[in-house]
Amino acid sequence: MFERYTETARRTIFFARYEASQFGSSVIDTEHLLLGMLREDRGLAVRFLGDDASSEVSGDEGKEMLPPEIAEAQRRIKQVVQRMETAIGAHDFDRAKACSDEERRERENLRQLAEKYHLTGDAGGFIPSGGRIGEVRRRIEAAIPHRPKTSTSQDLPLSQPAKRVLSLGAEEAKRMKHDRIGPEHLFLGLLREESSLAARVLSDMGLRVNKVRAEIASGPAQPDRPSSAALRDTPASGLRASGMDSMMHGLQDASRVLFLARGEASKRQNPCIETTDLLLALANEKEVNERFLGPARPAILSLASQPAPQHEHVATEELAFSKDCKLVFGYAAEEAAQLGQRTGPEHLLLGILRAETCVAAEILRASGLTASGIRAQLTLPPPSSDPEQGRNYV
């Protein structure tokens, strides 16, 4: 579902799930998407809402204004929340839940300290309490009921308005001829879902769809993925420019998979080779498929049957690897070295799982595959087979 989303947009949605859990909601709604966006993409928030950094108590001046116990409590809360955000970004929701419980205890301690020193207002400091960005959170908190927090590991569905926001965001990306759907497109989707709480809050603060759209359209396209034109214009374009020659040196035993991935990307008319193309190529490797991918086969078959997205065609020999793919290759080489093995297709599978925010990793995790489980299997001898049926390396 999120294949066309930028990493920042995907993280926005994961943080929206966290926000929903903090409000005790049974669904991820538009207001949670908005709060997730403010948490993940501060640059976008500042761009359209204004920088409220001057409203925060920070730095040496802030420390002088508050009692040392309060300043220390604030510091601990910020550290806990940073760890929690890192855990959520890595999809480690068990660790995120532990951090959430710790945050709750620290905030209760801060509340008691605030009473001791007769302080009022939000002394927590991890979400700005002043300025326009802080005003968004205050308006949302005032408009929705507070329920007991739910576990951050609970899988929450999107509400119907939130689903429409995603659909409208995709529509905005297509209108602007952007290959990827980013937080800026979701922001427009929120504004267009006019009856939602998020849209009402943003509208009350003076934001209008046409003005925001014009500003986004006038800015640069998403920087995290090169456009097809940019790929073609790169000097010595093609697989050589994408590092294929150097990759062959370190990934000799996986070279067949890399070439198959190039074919998958071309078949699906992708402007570059994505981790999903690698996953489809790995599914064509008999030993990897039979030994590791059994639980994931239905999802991979579903991926293969999806209609090809509409992109400007890029010649097969000009396809480059995405950033996520390059990250996978680095992790794969590292895993092989740690296991004392040559880098092969099975290590690419480990690399995908370690590149935690990529789409292929999400598919594998949802199917129950884990890096630790695959590592354990790789320390065992491979199942016996006919030598003629062995690996087919290039």
C-alpha positions, -999 to 999 in steps of 0.1 A, spaced: 0 0 0 28 24 9 52 16 -19 50 50 -35 54 69 -2 86 86 8 103 74 39 93 106 57 56 100 47 57 64 59 72 76 92 45 102 95 19 75 93 37 54 119 39 84 142 2 90 136 -4 55 150 16 64 180 -4 96 185 -37 76 182 -25 52 209 -16 81 232 -52 94 228 -66 59 234 -82 60 200 -93 28 182 -85 42 148 -59 65 132 -78 96 124 -70 128 105 -59 147 137 -34 119 144 -20 121 109 -16 159 114 2 154 148 24 126 133 33 150 105 43 178 130 64 153 149 82 138 119 85 167 95 92 198 115 104 216 83 70 212 67 53 224 98 75 255 101 70 262 64 32 265 67 26 272 103 56 294 112 85 287 135 75 288 172 110 281 186 109 314 203 80 302 224 99 274 239 119 275 271 153 263 261 191 268 264 209 284 293 182 311 296 155 284 302 176 266 328 180 298 347 142 304 347 133 270 361 142 252 393 170 226 387 147 197 395 122 209 368 150 214 342 163 179 350 128 163 347 124 181 313 157 167 301 147 131 311 114 134 293 131 147 261 155 117 262 127 92 268 107 106 239 137 106 216 142 70 224 105 63 218 105 81 184 136 61 174 119 29 183 87 38 164 108 48 134 124 13 136 90 -4 141 102 -17 174 69 -12 192 77 -33 222 106 -9 230 83 20 221 57 8 246 84 5 274 95 41 266 58 52 266 53 38 301 86 55 312 74 88 298 41 85 316 60 80 349 83 109 342 54 132 334 37 123 366 69 131 384 71 164 366 35 172 374 42 167 411 73 189 409 53 216 392 28 215 421 57 217 445 70 249 429 36 263 422 41 262 384 13 262 358 11 253 322 30 227 302 65 223 318 72 191 298 89 208 270 91 180 244 63 194 223 64 232 221 36 246 242 37 280 226 34 294 190 14 281 161 27 245 161 19 242 198 -15 258 191 -24 229 167 -19 203 195 -38 224 220 -68 227 197 -68 190 189 -65 180 226 -93 203 235 -116 189 208 -113 151 214 -120 131 245 -91 117 265 -92 79 270 -67 55 286 -36 51 264 -34 19 244 -3 -1 236 19 13 208 22 -22 195 -15 -25 188 -23 -24 151 -48 4 145 -68 8 113 -72 40 94 -105 58 98 -125 64 66 -116 102 66 -79 92 71 -81 68 41 -96 96 20 -67 119 31 -42 93 17 -62 90 -15 -63 128 -19 -26 130 -11 -19 105 -39 -41 126 -62 -21 157 -53 12 140 -61 -1 129 -94 -14 164 -102 21 178 -95 37 149 -116 57 138 -85 67 101 -85 65 98 -48 39 107 -22 54 129 5 42 146 37 34 177 17 9 158 -4 -7 143 27 -8 179 42 -29 189 11 -50 158 16 -58 169 52 -68 204 40 -91 189 13 -109 166 38 -128 197 49 -152 181 74 -123 166 94 -110 179 127 -75 184 112 -88 205 83 -109 226 106 -79 233 129 -57 242 99 -84 263 83 -91 282 115 -54 290 116 -56 306 81 -43 278 58 -60 274 25 -57 246 -1 -49 267 -31 -22 288 -14 -5 257 1 -8 238 -32 8 267 -51 37 269 -27 44 232 -28 41 231 -66 66 260 -68 91 242 -46 115 213 -55 102 178 -59 109 152 -32 147 149 -28 148 114 -15 143 97 -49 157 109 -82 133 116 -110 136 95 -142 149 125 -160 176 130 -134 186 94 -137 190 97 -175 210 130 -172 235 115 -147 270 112 -163 277 76 -174 241 68 -167 229 33 -163 238 5 -140 275 15 -141 265 49 -128 244 33 -101 274 14 -88 266 -20 -104 302 -27 -113 315 -20 -77 285 -39 -63 295 -70 -83 328 -71 -66 312 -73 -31 280 -92 -41 293 -117 -66 272 -146 -53 241 -123 -54 247 -109 -89 219 -130 -104 194 -114 -80 206 -79 -89 201 -86 -126 166 -101 -119 157 -71 -98 166 -49 -127 142 -69 -149 115 -66 -123 119 -28 -121 118 -26 -159 87 -48 -161 69 -26 -135 81 6 -152 98 19 -121 122 48 -125 147 30 -103 153 -4 -87 134 -6 -54 136 -31 -26 103 -46 -38 121 -55 -70 148 -71 -50 122 -91 -31 105 -103 -63 139 -113 -76 147 -132 -44 114 -151 -48 128 -164 -81 158 -180 -64 147 -216 -57 167 -222 -26 159 -188 -10 123 -192 -18 120 -227 -4 142 -221 26 131 -187 38 102 -171 20 74 -197 26 54 -175 50 58 -144 27 48 -161 -6 12 -149 -6 23 -113 0 50 -115 -27 26 -131 -52 2 -102 -44 30 -77 -50 38 -93 -84 1 -92 -95 -3 -55 -87 -7 -33 -118 24 -14 -129 24 22 -118 23 48 -144 58 63 -147 77 78 -175 95 49 -191 132 45 -183 154 22 -205 163 -10 -186 201 -3 -189 196 31 -173 179 19 -141 197 29 -109 193 15 -74 173 34 -49 188 46 -16 170 18 2 186 -8 -21 221 6 -15 214 4 22 204 -32 18 236 -40 0 257 -25 28 238 -45 55 240 -77 34 278 -74 31 281 -67 68 259 -97 77 279 -120 54 312 -108 70 299 -114 105 288 -150 95 321 -156 77 303 -162 44 304 -148 9 276 -124 3 247 -142 -14 209 -139 -19 201 -149 17 222 -120 30 203 -96 8 172 -109 26 189 -100 59 198 -66 45 162 -59 35 150 -67 71 176 -44 85 166 -16 62 136 -14 85 115 14 69 116 0 33 85 -15 18 100 -50 13 110 -51 50 74 -43 60 62 -72 38 87 -97 53 79 -86 89 42 -88 84 48 -124 72 66 -132 105 102 -133 91 129 -119 114 166 -112 109 175 -133 140 155 -163 126 173 -161 92 207 -157 109 200 -188 130 191 -208 98 223 -196 81 244 -210 108 230 -245 99 241 -265 69 217 -260 39 192 -288 32 205 -315 10 196 -312 -27 205 -324 -61 238 -307 -71 221 -298 -104 194 -280 -85 218 -258 -66 223 -221 -67 224 -206 -101 249 -178 -97 261 -155 -125 
